C-alpha cells in the first residue's frame, strides 16, 4: 500500500488520468477516490467502496462495478505495485496477460523465480555469481535430522526467512542450535519453503535497480543503505518518515570507487540476464 501510494503521488496528474485499484487479501478489487489516503486502509474504509472487475473487449481492458454491465472506464496501462506471494510471484502478471493488458510487470516465469529466493540462488550459483552459504528446505519434510543437516552445513549465526516473501517479513536471527527449532516453527507460519543463510557480519549493503526498454538495459544509480536495526527491517524500508528526505539512512549515489561501482553494475546485469 505504501509503495503504491508513493507511486500514485509521484505521477504527473496533469499528464495522466490515474486511478487506483486496490486488491485486498481475499483478492477483491476496489476502486474509488478514498484509496488515495493511507487512513482508508488503516480503518478498512475501502470496504465501503465499490467492488470492480476487469474484462477485455475489442483489444481494450475495462473496469466495471461487479454485477453491472456498463463499464466505468478503460485502462490503457497497468502499473502494478504489489508485494508478496500469491500475487507478485507471476500470478498478477499472468492474469493481466490473459486480459491482453499493457503492464509494467516482469513476465510470469521471471516473476515466479525471482519471488522464490531458493530458485534465485540456484540460478545465480549456476552463473558463478557469489551467494551467501545457504540451505533451502521445505518444512513438510521436517525432522530431527533436518536440524543436524543445517548445523553440519552452515555456521551460526543464521538468518532464517520465508523463501517466497519480501519486505523483511518473518525473518529470524538464530545464534545457536537451542533456538533453531523455535525459529523454524515461527518462519513456517509464513510458508513451508524456507531459506537458511549464514549471517553476514560487518558488511555494507548496496542496491541497484534495473529495467529493460526494448533491447536496452538501463541501470539506476547505486544506493547505500544504512540500517538501524539488526537487519534492514520492515520499519527501515517503509515506516521511516524520513525515507525520502536528506536523512543519513540512504546515500544516493553511494560514495564508492568506480571499480566497485562497475563490478556491481556488471553483476546486476549478469544476474538480470540469467
VOKOLLO-187979 format. One record per atom (N, C-alpha, C): x, y, z; residue in one letter. Coordinates in steps of 0.02 Angstrom, whole numbers, plus 50000, padded with zeros to 5 digits. Example, Ala and Ser with C-alpha at 12.3 -4.5 7.8 and 13.67 -1.06 7.14 Angstrom:
2
506604971650390A
506154977550390A
506604983550390A
506424988850354S
506844994750357S
506455000250394S
***
This chain:
274
500414994050000X
500005000050000X
500435006350000X
500945006350044X
501385012150048X
501755013249982X
502015007849953X
502365008349890X
501895010849835X
501285008149834X
500805010249784X
500625017549789X
500515019949850X
500345026949859X
500925031549841X
501545029349855X
502125033249835X
502145033949759X
501995028449724X
501985028749651X
501415033249626X
500825032549657X
500255036649636X
500405044149642X
500675046149700X
500795053249712X
501385055949671X
501795051449644X
502365053649603X
502175054949530X
501605052249509X
501405052849438X
501095059749425X
501275062649368X
501035069249348X
500295068749329X
499855071349373X
499135070749361X
498885075349304X
499285080449286X
499085084649230X
499205081149163X
499645076149166X
499815072549104X
499435065949099X
499285062849156X
498965056249156X
498345056249200X
497845052549177X
497245051349217X
497355044949256X
497485045449322X
497695039749362X
497125037649408X
496985031149409X
496515028449458X
496875022949497X
496645021849558X
496925016549600X
496435010749603X
496695004749591X
496334998549604X
496684995049662X
496314993349713X
496604990049772X
496364982849776X
496844978249780X
496684971049788X
496774969249861X
496244967049895X
496314965349966X
496574958249974X
496634956050036X
496934949450050X
496494943750023X
495864945150009X
495414940049983X
495324940649907X
495754944849876X
495784945949804X
495164949449777X
494804953049820X
494284957649796X
494624963949771X
494354966949718X
494644972949689X
494174978849703X
494454984149732X
494054990149749X
494314996149709X
493865000949697X
494055006949662X
493675012949692X
494025018549698X
493705024649724X
494215029649748X
494015036049753X
494465041349773X
494745040549843X
494385037049887X
494635036049956X
495295032249957X
495435028549904X
496045024549903X
496675028749898X
496605035349888X
497185039749885X
497475041149954X
497095039650008X
497305041350076X
497485035150115X
498025035550153X
498265029750192X
497765027650245X
497395032350274X
496925030650327X
496365026050302X
496225026250238X
495705021850209X
495875014450221X
496515012950220X
496735006050229X
496795004350303X
497005009250343X
497095008050415X
496435006350449X
495895009750430X
495235008450461X
494775004250417X
495065001450363X
494694997050317X
494085000350287X
494135006950276X
493585010550245X
493495008750171X
493995005550142X
493935003450072X
493354998650062X
493154995150116X
492594990450109X
491944993850091X
491915000450102X
491315004250084X
491305006050010X
491865005149976X
491915007049905X
491615001649861X
491535003349798X
491254998449751X
491784993349732X
491574987049729X
492004981749704X
491954981649628X
492514980749596X
492534980749523X
492854974349498X
492774973149433X
493114967749399X
493384970349333X
493834966549304X
494134968449240X
493894963849186X
493834966449125X
493684962149068X
493954965349005X
494064961248954X
494334963848891X
493804963348836X
493824968248791X
493364968348735X
493654972948681X
493674970448620X
493934974348563X
494634977048578X
495064972748606X
495764974548619X
495844980248670X
495344981048712X
495394985948766X
495214982448832X
495484985048887X
495334982248952X
494914987248991X
494344985049015X
493874989249051X
493834987249124X
493634991949166X
493444990149235X
492724992249245X
492364988149280X
491654989549291X
491454987049360X
490934990049387X
490674987949452X
490384980949445X
490514976749494X
490264969849492X
489504969849486X
489254965449443X
488534964749430X
488244970449390X
488674974749361X
488444980049316X
488754978849246X
488374980249196X
488624978949128X
488984985049100X
488784991049121X
489084997149092X
489784998149122X
490294998849080X
490974999849106X
491065006649138X
491485006949189X
491655013349221X
492215016849183X
492615013149147X
493155016249109X
493615011149078X
494085013749037X
494595009749004X
495255010849040X
495655005549046X
496335006249074X
496835004849018X
497235009949002X
497725009248948X
498355005648971X
498575007249031X
499195004349058X
499095002849132X
499294996849153X
499294995049224X
500004995949251X
500054999349308X
500685000049344X
500604996249410X
500684989649410X
500564985849471X
501134986749521X
500954989149580X
501444989849634X
501204985049689X
501474979049688X
501224973749732X
501804970149765X
501674967549824X
502174963649861X
501874957049884X
502294951849886X
502084945749920X
501894939949876X
501894934249908X
501734927949875X
500994927849855X
500854924549800X
500164923949777X
499934929649734X
500384934549720X
500204940049676X
500814942849641X
501364944049679X
501984946549650X
502374940949615X
502174934849627X
502544929049602X
502354926949531X
502074931449493X
501854929949425X
501114929049418X
500764928449475X
500034927549472X
499694933449437X
499854939549460X
499544945449431X
499774946649359X
500414945249347X
500674945949279X
500304941449230X
500184935149251X
499824930449208X
499104932549197X
498784935149250X
498094937449245X
498034943149195X
498484948049200X
498464953749154X
498634951649083X
499084946749076X
499244944149009X
498624940948977X
498234937249018X
497634934048992X
497124939148968X
497124945048999X
496674950448978X
496944954148917X
497564952748899X
497874956448844X
498064963548865X
498174964648930X
498304971348956X
499024973348947X
499144979848939X
499814982548940X
500004983949013X
500574981349035X
500764982249105X
501524982349112X
501764984249171X
502474985149183X
502794979449222X
502434974049235X
502714968449271X
503184964349228X
503644960749260X
504024955549225X
503544949849207X
503774945449162X
503334940049141X
503244934849196X
502824930049184X
502644925149235X
503254921249260X
503664918849214X
504234914749234X
504734918749275X
504924924549251X
505414928749287X
505144930649356X
504514932549359X
504214934549423X
504204928749472X
504024922849449X
503974916949492X
504654915049520X
505164915049478X
505834913249500X
506104918449549X
506044924749531X
506334930049574X
505984930449641X
505354928549644X
504994928649708X
505224923149754X
505504917749727X
505734912149767X
506494912549775X
506704914049837X
507424915349849X
507844909149838X
507564903149847X
507944897049837X
508084895949763X
507564896549722X
507664895849649X
508154901149623X
508074907249649X
508514912649627X
509244911049641X
509384908549701X
510074906949718X
510354901249675X
509934896349660X
510154890849617X
510374893449549X
510004898149522X
510174900949456X
510804905249461X
510864909349514X
511454913549522X
512084909249529X
512034903849568X
512594899249576X
512804896349508X
512314894449468X
512454891549402X
512844896449359X
512724902849369X
513054908149330X
513704910549364X
513914906949416X
514534908749453X
514504915749484X
513914917549507X
513824923749545X
513824921949619X
514224925449658X
514294923749729X
513644924449767X
513494919549809X
512934919949855X
513174917849924X
512824919949976X
512984918050044X
512854910550051X
513254907150093X
513134900050106X
512414899150132X
512054894450103X
511344893850119X
511114886550114X
510504885550138X
510164879150130X
509424880750120X
509134877850068X
508414878650055X
508054872450078X
507514873250116X
507144867550141X
506394868450129X
506054862950128X
505324862950129X
505114859950195X
504744863650234X
504634861850304X
504224855550313X
503874853350261X
503464847350270X
503884841050275X
504534841550264X
504974835750275X
505374836750339X
505104840650386X
505464842350447X
505564836150491X
506164835550519X
506324830150566X
506944832250606X
507124828350655X
507724829850694X
508354829750650X
508344825450600X
508934825150556X
509014831550515X
508454835150505X
508494841550469X
508924846550507X
508814846950573X
509224851550613X
509954849550611X
510084843050610X
510774840650605X
511084842550538X
510674842150485X
510904844050418X
511084851450416X
510654855550446X
510774862850447X
511424864450484X
511514861650544X
512094863350584X
512744860350556X
512684855050517X
513284852150487X
513514855950425X
513054859350392X
513214862750329X
513324870350338X
513034873250391X
513064880550400X
513334882250468X
513634888250473X
513924890650535X
513464895950566X
513374895850631X
513004901050666X
513414907450668X
513064913250671X
512334914250673X
512024913250604X
511364911950605X
510994910650543X
510424915650536X
510254917050474X
509654920750457X
509154915850426X
508564915450455X
508044910950430X
507454915150404X
507244913850343X
506724918150313X
506264914150268X
505654916450260X
505194913350211X
505494914250141X
505494908950102X
505814909150036X
505414913249986X
504764914149998X
504344917349947X
504014923849970X
504264926750024X
504024933250046X
504554938550035X
504394944750052X
504864950250047X
504754955150103X
505034961150095X
504934966650143X
505174965050214X
505634960250220X
505914958150285X
505394955250332X
504844952650306X
504324949750348X
504514942550367X
504434940850430X
504534933950453X
505254931750462X
505724936450462X
506434934650467X
506634933650539X
507024928450551X
507284926950618X
508044926250616X
508374928750668X
509094927750676X
509204922550730X
509614917550716X
509734912050762X
510484911650778X
510654911550843X
511354911750863X
511624905050887X
511174900250900X
511414893650922X
510874888450908X
511064882150916X
510624876550899X
510004876450943X
510054878951005X
509494878651052X
508884882551027X
508994887950990X
508434892050966X
508244890550894X
508564885550863X
508444884050793X
507734881350782X
507534876550823X
506884873350814X
506314878350819X
506334882550870X
505804887650880X
505774892550821X
506354894550796X
506374899350740X
506074896250677X
506234889850664X
505964886450606X
505204886050609X
504944884450668X
504224884150677X
503894890850664X
504214896250687X
503934902950678X
503944904950605X
504504903850570X
504554905750500X
504074901550457X
503954895450477X
503504890950440X
502794893750437X
502614898150483X
501944901250481X
501844905350418X
502394907450387X
502354911750328X
502424907850263X
502504901250268X
502574897150208X
503064891450221X
502954885750188X
503354879850203X
504044879950171X
504144884150119X
504804884650088X
505214889850128X
505784887550153X
506174891750199X
506894892050175X
507174898050178X
507874899150161X
508274900350225X
508824896750233X
509264897550291X
509944899650266X
510204905250291X
510834907950268X
511294909250327X
511944908850315X
512424911250364X
512364918850367X
512374921450428X
512284928750438X
512934932450425X
512904937150380X
513484941450368X
513594946250426X
514214947550442X
514384952450494X
514814957950463X
514724963950487X
515154969650467X
515184970450391X
514594971550361X
514574972250288X
514214978750270X
514284980650208X
513914986350181X
513424983750128X
512844986750125X
512324984550078X
512214989850024X
512224987549962X
512114992049905X
511524989349863X
511134993849839X
510564992049796X
510634995249727X
510424991649678X
510384994349610X
509754991649577X
509374995949545X
508784993849507X
508974993149434X
508584988849399X
508734987649328X
508074986649290X
508064989049228X
507464988149187X
507694987549114X
507294984049075X
507444983249005X
506934987048963X
507184991148918X
506754995048874X
506914993048802X
506484988848774X
506654985848709X
507244981148718X
507784982448683X
508394978448690X
508904981748735X
508734987548762X
509214991548801X
509114990248876X
509654988648910X
509634987648983X
509834994149017X
509424996349064X
509545002649099X
509635001149174X
510185003649202X
510305002749274X
510255009449310X
510065009049373X
509985015149414X
510655017049446X
510645022649480X
511205024249525X
511225019049580X
511805018449611X
511875013649666X
511715017249732X
511325013749773X
511125016349838X
511465012449893X
511745015949942X
511985012550002X
511465013350057X
511275007750088X
510755007850139X
511075007550208X
510865012050252X
511105012050321X
510535009350365X
510615003250391X
510085000250430X
510135002650503X
509545002950536X
509525005050606X
509394999150653X
509104993650626X
509014987650666X
509544982550648X
509494976650677X
509984971350664X
509994969450590X
509404969450559X
509354968450488X
509004974650459X
509004975250392X
508624980550361X
507884978650367X
507544981550415X
506884979150436X
506324982250395X
505724979650407X
505114982550377X
505064989950396X
505224991450458X
505204998450483X
505665002850442X
506285000450431X
506765004350392X
506515005350320X
506215000150292X
506015000350222X
505405004750209X
504925004550257X
504275007650242X
504025012650293X
504225012150355X
503925016250407X
504355022150429X
504935022750400X
505365028350416X
505125034650380X
504875039450417X
504585045450387X
505095049550348X
505735048450363X
506255052350329X
506535048650268X
506185043550246X
506455039250193X
506675043250132X
506285048250113X
506445051950052X
506705059050068X
506905060150129X
507205066550147X
507965065750146X
508305071250162X
509035071050165X
509255067750230X
509055061650241X
509235058150302X
509895054450292X
510155051750346X
510795048150342X
510685040650335X
510065038550315X
509915031450310X
510015028750240X
510055033150192X
510155031150123X
510635035950090X
511135033350056X
511615037550022X
511545036149947X
511305041249910X
511185040449838X
511495046549802X
511975045449757X
512285039049742X
512785037049796X
512915030549802X
513385028149851X
514085030949837X
514435032649890X
515105035449883X
515615029749880X
515695026849822X
516125020949814X
516585021949754X
517155018349753X
517615018949696X
517285016549632X
517535019249576X
517255017449511X
517305009949498X
517855006849519X
517944999749507X
517394995649540X
517224997349603X
516694993849639X
516014995149605X
515905001349586X
515275003049551X
515204998949487X
515754998349450X
515734994449387X
515624987049401X
515934984349454X
515844977349471X
515124975849490X
514824980449529X
514114979549549X
513664979649488X
513784984549444X
513354985149385X
513414978849341X
514014976449330X
514104970549288X
513774964349319X
513804963849387X
513504958149420X
512734958449415X
512464964449423X
511734965349418X
511484963549348X
511844965749297X
511644964249228X
511684956749215X
512214953649240X
512304946449231X
511734942549265X
511554944649325X
511004941449361X
510344942549325X
510244948549301X
509614950149265X
509544945849203X
510084945149165X
510054941049104X
509944933749121X
510224931449175X
510124924449196X
509404923149214X
***
